């Protein structure tokens, strides 16, 4: 398996939408249980390309199997910071793809002047929490009953990396 980590391009939008939807439908990792409609995802990517979102995808034979992005905040006093989102297809987890994606994304975000990157992660997602800690993210707080999937509530942790 040869995985490529590349900046997202318009040609990756459909594949990004597919992996986003697959991860969302697992009901464990994202704050939604299905991807937004393809047109909204397309708008997110196209606007991100125009507005400086750092967005990488992992490709396996040209197929998108993961992503990581940092969307910069737009208010003048917050432009030094951004919000991280990421996911890897269940078929490709445990192979270091998240580490590669996060490394490329954080390197580029720092190069664009983002000195604060923050995220929200479900408190029971131990592998993601450990990955974020390895990259220097620290706990800043928690949100009780942050998500509900079915009839189950889940807490979330707020984490950030400040450089």
C-alpha positions as CSV (number, residue, x, y, z in Angstrom):
1,X,0.0,0.0,0.0
2,X,1.4,3.4,-1.1
3,X,-0.4,6.3,0.5
4,X,0.0,9.8,-0.9
5,X,-0.7,12.8,1.3
6,X,-1.6,15.7,-1.0
7,X,-3.3,19.1,-0.8
8,X,-7.0,18.7,-1.7
9,X,-8.0,19.7,-5.2
10,X,-11.3,20.0,-6.8
11,X,-10.9,16.6,-8.4
12,X,-10.9,15.1,-4.8
13,X,-14.3,16.5,-3.8
14,X,-16.4,13.5,-4.5
15,X,-14.0,11.1,-2.8
16,X,-13.7,13.4,0.2
17,X,-17.5,13.5,0.4
18,X,-17.6,9.7,0.3
19,X,-15.0,9.1,3.1
20,X,-16.5,11.9,5.2
21,X,-19.9,10.2,4.9
22,X,-18.5,6.8,5.7
23,X,-16.7,8.1,8.9
24,X,-19.8,10.1,9.9
25,X,-22.1,7.1,9.6
26,X,-20.0,5.2,12.1
27,X,-21.5,7.5,14.7
28,X,-18.3,7.6,16.7
29,X,-16.0,10.3,15.5
30,X,-17.7,13.3,14.0
31,X,-20.3,15.7,15.3
32,X,-22.7,14.5,12.6
33,X,-24.0,11.1,11.5
34,X,-23.9,11.6,7.8
35,X,-22.0,13.9,5.5
36,X,-23.7,17.2,4.4
37,X,-25.0,17.1,0.8
38,X,-22.3,16.9,-1.9
39,X,-23.0,20.5,-3.0
40,X,-22.3,21.8,0.5
41,X,-19.1,19.8,0.7
42,X,-18.1,21.1,-2.7
43,X,-18.8,24.7,-1.4
44,X,-16.7,24.0,1.7
45,X,-13.7,22.8,-0.3
46,X,-13.9,25.5,-3.0
47,X,-14.3,28.3,-0.4
48,X,-11.5,26.7,1.6
49,X,-9.2,26.7,-1.4
50,X,-10.0,30.4,-1.9
51,X,-9.8,31.4,1.8
52,X,-6.6,29.6,3.0
53,X,-8.0,26.5,4.6
54,X,-5.2,24.0,5.0
55,X,-6.7,20.8,3.7
56,X,-4.9,17.5,2.9
57,X,-6.2,14.2,1.7
58,X,-4.8,10.7,1.9
59,X,-4.9,8.8,-1.4
60,X,-4.7,5.1,-1.9
61,X,-4.4,4.4,-5.6
62,X,-6.0,7.7,-6.3
63,X,-9.0,7.0,-3.9
64,X,-9.5,9.4,-1.0
65,X,-9.2,7.4,2.3
66,X,-8.7,10.2,4.8
67,X,-8.5,14.0,5.3
68,X,-7.2,16.6,7.7
69,X,-8.0,20.3,7.5
70,X,-7.5,23.4,9.5
71,X,-10.1,26.1,8.7
72,X,-8.8,29.6,9.8
73,X,-11.1,31.8,11.8
74,X,-12.2,34.9,10.0
75,X,-12.6,37.5,12.8
76,X,-9.6,39.9,12.8
77,X,-8.7,39.1,16.5
78,X,-8.9,35.4,15.8
79,X,-7.1,35.1,12.5
80,X,-4.0,33.5,14.2
81,X,-6.2,30.4,14.9
82,X,-8.0,27.7,13.2
83,X,-10.2,24.7,13.8
84,X,-9.0,21.2,13.0
85,X,-11.1,18.4,11.5
86,X,-9.9,15.0,10.3
87,X,-10.8,11.4,9.7
88,X,-9.5,8.2,8.2
89,X,-11.6,5.4,6.5
90,X,-12.1,2.4,8.8
91,X,-10.3,0.2,6.3
92,X,-7.1,2.3,6.6
93,X,-6.9,3.0,10.3
94,X,-3.9,1.9,12.4
95,X,-1.4,2.4,9.5
96,X,0.0,5.8,10.4
97,X,-2.2,7.7,7.9
98,X,-3.6,10.0,10.6
99,X,-0.1,10.8,11.7
100,X,1.0,11.7,8.1
101,X,-2.1,13.8,7.5
102,X,-1.8,15.6,10.8
103,X,1.9,16.2,10.3
104,X,1.4,17.7,6.8
105,X,-1.5,19.8,7.9
106,X,0.1,21.2,11.1
107,X,3.3,22.0,9.2
108,X,1.4,24.0,6.5
109,X,-0.8,25.7,9.1
110,X,2.2,26.9,11.0
111,X,3.8,28.2,7.7
112,X,0.6,30.2,7.1
113,X,0.9,31.9,10.5
114,X,-1.7,29.8,12.4
115,X,-0.2,29.8,15.9
116,X,-3.3,28.2,17.6
117,X,-5.1,25.2,16.3
118,X,-8.0,23.8,18.3
119,X,-10.3,20.8,18.1
120,X,-13.1,19.0,19.7
121,X,-12.8,15.2,20.2
122,X,-15.1,12.7,21.8
123,X,-13.8,11.8,25.2
124,X,-13.9,8.0,24.4
125,X,-11.8,8.3,21.2
126,X,-8.5,7.3,22.9
127,X,-6.5,6.8,19.6
128,X,-7.3,10.3,18.4
129,X,-6.6,11.8,21.8
130,X,-3.2,10.1,21.9
131,X,-2.4,11.2,18.3
132,X,-3.3,14.8,19.2
133,X,-1.2,14.7,22.3
134,X,1.8,13.5,20.3
135,X,1.5,16.6,18.2
136,X,1.5,18.9,21.2
137,X,-2.2,19.4,21.7
138,X,-3.2,20.0,25.3
139,X,-6.5,19.7,27.1
140,X,-8.4,23.0,27.6
141,X,-11.7,21.8,28.8
142,X,-14.6,19.4,28.4
143,X,-18.2,19.5,27.2
144,X,-20.6,17.2,28.9
145,X,-23.3,15.6,26.8
146,X,-21.7,17.2,23.7
147,X,-23.2,14.7,21.3
148,X,-26.1,12.3,21.3
149,X,-26.1,9.3,18.9
150,X,-29.3,7.3,19.2
151,X,-30.1,7.6,22.9
152,X,-26.5,7.7,24.1
153,X,-24.8,11.0,25.2
154,X,-21.1,11.5,24.8
155,X,-18.8,14.0,26.3
156,X,-16.1,15.8,24.3
157,X,-12.8,17.3,25.1
158,X,-11.5,20.6,23.9
159,X,-7.9,20.5,22.9
160,X,-5.5,23.1,21.3
161,X,-1.9,23.4,20.2
162,X,-0.3,26.8,20.6
163,X,3.1,27.6,19.1
